Amino acid sequence: MIRHIVLFRLKPGFSWESPAVREAEALQERMGDEIEELREWHCGRNVSGRSVAYDYAVIGLLDDEEAVARYLAHPFHHKAASSWTPISDRVIADIKEDPPRRATPHPRNPPKENDVSAPSEVFVLTDEECALLPSDADVAFYAEHGWYLSKKLFTEEETALLRSASEEFYAGRRDRVLPKHPARLAYWTPEMGDVQRHNDYIHYESDTIAKVLRKPLLGAVAARLAQADRIRVFQSTLIRKPPRPEESSNVVPWHFDRDYWATSTSERMLTAFIPFHTCDEQMGTITMVDGSHRWQELSRDAVTARHFVQLGRDAESVLERTAEANDAKVVKVPVEIPEGHVSFHHCRTYHGSGANWSIEPRRAISLHLQDGANAYWEFPLADGSLATYNHDELVRRTPQGTPDYADPDFCPVVWDGPVPPAA
Ligand SMILES: [Fe+2]
C-alpha cells in the first residue's frame, strides 16, 4: 500500500475566505468520492499554531504505485491539483505502508478518559435515567406550550463541575481555541467589564464542559421532545449574568432562537437552558411566552440580520403585535428551575429574561440542539444577500460545498437511536 501525503501552504494574500481557496478546498473534499483508486481519503485545515506548520493537508491510501499513477492521471485529480497551484506552495511524500496502519492506542498513551474528539458510539440509559425521561404527557405539553421543565438530569457533582469549569474558562483556560472569530460571535473578554457574559462554542473550547453537556440522558430528553432519532449540538453559549440589577445588558429582550438560524432547514431545533444552580425569578430566570411557537411570524427578515441585544425595546412591541395578529394573548411564564433540572424550549418559542436582583451571578449554558435531519440551506434576505450563521465560517464543507452542520468537531452527536420508553 502507498500512503500519499500532500501539505499545502497558502501564498501571501490568500486566506480561508478567498473564493479560490474555498473552491480548492471543496474539490479536495470530493476527491475520495470521485477517484476509485483512493482506498482512504482524509483532508483538512491545519490546527497547529507552530510556525513550521503548513495550512492544509491531504492524506490518501492507494494499493500500489500503479494505482498512484492512475490517480495522478485522473481528470478530477488534475482539476483539484491545478486549483491549488495559483494559491499555494506544496510538498509531498508517498510512503510504503504494508499492512495499513490501524489507529491502535499506544500502550503508554491510552485515550484520555475525557477525550471528546469522537462521540461515544453507544448511547444507553440506565433504568434510573429512563425514569427521568419526559412522559407522553410531558411530550404533549411541550408540543402544545413550546417549553418543558425536565426532571433532575444533572447531579450536584455535575453542576459543581460546570461552575468550576466556567470559572476556569473566564480565567483564561482553553482546551482548544476557535480557528477564527466570525463577525457575529458572542465572546465576552475581561476588557468588556462586568456586563452579562456570553461565550459561544463553549463545548468546543472546554472539554470539561463538553463532557457534561454530552451526557446521553440530556440528548435523549431532547430526542423525545423533538421526536427525532438523532440529536446533535448546534451551538452552546456560556452565560453569566452579574448580580447588578441596574446592568442593562442583563435584560434579554423577547426573541425566538429560530430567527438566528435561518440557514437551518429544521423546524424541530430546540434549546436546553441549563443553570448551574437553582434559578428563580429573582435571578432573572428564563421566561417563556406560552404557546408562542405556534404563532405565525410577522416578518422574519427584519430580525434575522440583527442579534437580539440590538433589538432593544422593539422586542416588546414585536411580541405584542405578533400575538395580536395571531389572535393570541401574551402569557409570560418565568420558569423556576431547581438545581440539576433543565428548561427546554422549541426554536420558535418566544422567550427572554430580566434583571438579576439576587446577590449571586446567574450562571448557565444555553445548549442549542439540532435534529439529525437539519442541514444548511441558502436563505435569501430581502436585500438579496444570503443569511449567514457563525458556523458557516467554521465548519467543514459537505460534498456539495455547503457548510456541514454535522461536522463532528463543532456539532457532535449527543443522542443516536430510538429513545427507550420513560420508566
Ligand atoms: Fe434565546
Boltz pocket constraint, residues with backbone or C-beta under 6 A from the ligand:
constraints:
  - pocket:
      binder: B
      contacts: [[A, 255], [A, 256], [A, 257], [A, 351]]
      max_distance: 6.0
